[in-house]
């Protein structure tokens, strides 16, 4: 589980179904293995969405791991 303020590592990978399911944007501006800080976390019944500090958009949490 990712919480606000956690440092997360972007794992890469993304498909259209994941974007539609979580109602998030494609993580095209993110770099694989780069770390980011979770600014906000929104838990939905179907997906967890995270906003990253200094990055536009909201992303599906399945593309990250806490470090």
Buried (B, 14 or more C-beta within 10 A) or exposed (E): EBEEEBEBBBBEEBEEEBBEBBEBBBBEEBEEEEEBBBBEBEEEEEBBBBBBEEBEBBBBBBBBEEE
